[in-house]
């Protein structure tokens, strides 16, 4: 399941760079530019980590941190501070911040601190790991789909699919190791009232294969000549 990070940073250029870097690393990133909007997003969402600037408009970062820690202690918070904010760093750590980085910072160092904070949080709170293995998760071999979040992972890497591609792959996954005809797939994914060419299945299978194999060349969707398709690992019998 993709880790989600909230960036609370009033400098829009910095916030945008952070968002792009995090998304490139496979995280889901949301942004708020004031202390108030950041606190609202935190309360309305579910985040695995918060990057919190201290000098924010409307509400100081330390006040945002106080309100977060008044409700829960588990979500890691990394402070983004200026070199001159020594006292605020100490106050932030005393209030429950997990770490801090000083501006200007190296993105690789920040990413390492993020990985470490999230990893330590999950080790400390094993329930968060158990929650990922709920009834919404459908898995077979290296492929898994979380139906509630629509996250698709192949060899633990996220795969972006269109809604139709997602529906098709989910159907194949729920019937893993079963040979499915093109007509079965059409009726399940496109609907019983679809009267188009069955070649549309072949087209979408090709799209999905390209996306999966761009992550890992291991082929998991096999063609059954004259029949249709089966989702099966090479070392598994149908």
N, C-alpha and C positions, 0 to 999 in steps of 0.2 A: 504494500500500500504506500502511495506517495506521501512523504512527509510534507506538512504544510507550515510555512513560515510567514509570520506577520512582521512587516517592516514599518516601524513608526519613525519617520524621518522627515523633517520639514524642508530640507534642501532637495528639491525635486530631481535635480541631475544625479545626486548621489543615490537617491531612492530608486531611480530608474535603472542605473547601472547595477545596483544590488539585485533588483528584481530580475534583470536579464541574466546576470551571472548565476543566480540561484536556479532559474528555470533551465539554463543550459546544463546545470549539474543534475537536473532531474527532480528538483523540488517544485512544489506549487507555492507561489509567492503572492501575497496580497500587500497592499501599501496604504498607509494613512499618513497625512502630512501635518496633523495637529495632535496634541495630547488627547483632546476630547474625542476626536474621530477614531483615534487608535484604540481608546478604551472601549468605545462602542463596538468596533469591529471585533475586538477580543471577546467581548461578552456575547456577541451574536454568533461567533464562529467557533471552530475547534482547531487549535493550532498546536503543532509539535514544538515550536520554538518562537520566541519573540526577539527581534532586533530592535532595541529601544534607544533612540537618541535622547539626550538629557535636555538640551536647550530647545524646547518645543513651544510653539505658540499655544495659547488658551490654557494649557495645563503642563506644568513642568514634568519632565520624565520621571523624577523621583516620586511625584504625586501619583502618576500613572502606575508606577511599580507598587506603591503602598496599596492602591486599590486592588491590584491583581493579587498581591500576597494576602490581602484581607479575606479573599475568597478561596484560594488554593495555593499550594506550595509546589506543585509538580511540574508545571510548564517551565522549561528553561528560559531564562531571560539573559541576553547578552547586551551589555550597555555599549553604546557608541559615544565616546567621550572625546573632548579636546584635551590637549596636554595640560592646560591650566586648571582643569577641573579635578584636582587631586582630592579635595575634600568630598566632592560629589561621588567620586569613585568609591571612597571608603563608606560613605553613607549608603550608596547603592548596594554594595556587598553586604553591609549590615542589615539592609532591608530585605535581602533575599535574592539579589541578583546572583547569577551563577558564574558570570565571567564579564570581562570588558575588553574592548579594543580601543586604542587611541588613534584618532584621526591625525594625519592621513594614514591609512592602514593598507597593508598588502592583502589583496583578495584571497590569495592562497592561505595565508595565516587565518583569516576570518573563516574560510570554508573548513579548515581543519578544526577550529574551535567549535563551529556549528556541529560537525560530525561527532566530535567528542561529547558535546553537551547532550545531543539527542541520544547517542548510544548509552551514556551514563544514566540518563533519565529512564530509558526503557529497561535497563538492568535493575534500577532501583524500584521501578514500578512494573513488575511483570504482568499485571493486569492489562496494561496497554498493549502488550504483545498478544495476550490471549484474545483481546477484543478484535484483533485483525483476523483471527481464525474463527470467525463467527459463521452463522448459517448463510450469510450473503456471499461467502467466498466459494468459487467453483474452481477447482484445480485439476490438472492432469499433467504429469511430467513437469517440464519447465514452464508451462503456460498456466496462468491464473487470472481470473477475472473477479473483481469485487462488484457484485450487481448493484449495491447501494450507491457506491461512489463512481461506478463505471470505469474504474482503474483497470487497465490491462497490462500485465507484466509478462515478459518473455525472457527467461534466464535472468530474472530479477531486474530487468530494464523496462521502463515504461514504453508503451506503444500507443501512438495516437491513431485512432480510427474514426471514420465517419459513422454516423448513426446506423446506416445500413450495414457497413462492414462489421460494426460491433454486434449487431443482432445476428448476423450470419456466423461470426466466430463463436458467439455464446451458444448458439444452437449446436454447432459442431462439438463444442467443448462439453455440453451437457449430454451429448450422445457419443462421447469418446469411445473409440474402438468399434463403433457400429458403422457399417457401410450404408451410406445414405444416397438415395437416388436424387437426381436433379429435381424431379417432380416433388419428392418429399421436402427438399430444401425450399423450393419455390413456395409451396403451400404453407410451410412453417414460418418463413421469413418475409415473403412478399404478400402472402394471404391467399385464401382459396379463390378469390375473385380475380386473381392475376391471369391475364390471357396473353402475356408477351412471350417472347422467345426464351426458351430455357437456357440459351447461351449466356444470358445475363448472369447466371450462376457462375459460369466459367470465368467471366470477366471479373466478378467480385472476388472469386477465389484467387485469381492472379494478383489483384490489388493487395489482398491480405498477405499472401505469400511474400510479396516484395517487401512489405513493411516488417514482417516477422524476420525474414532472412537478412534484412539490413541490420538487425540486432544480433542475430546469430544464424549462420548458414544452415544449421541443422533443420532439415525439412520435417515438419510435423503433420502437414496436411497432404495426404497421399491421394493420387488419382486411381480409381478403380475402373479400368478400361471397360467401356460399354455399360457402366452402371452409374457411377457418380464419384463420391469422395468419402474419405474416412480420416478422422483425426487420430493419429496413432504414432507413437514413438517407434523407431526402427527396431528396437530390441523388445517390443511388445507384440504379442500375437493378437489378432483381432478376435 
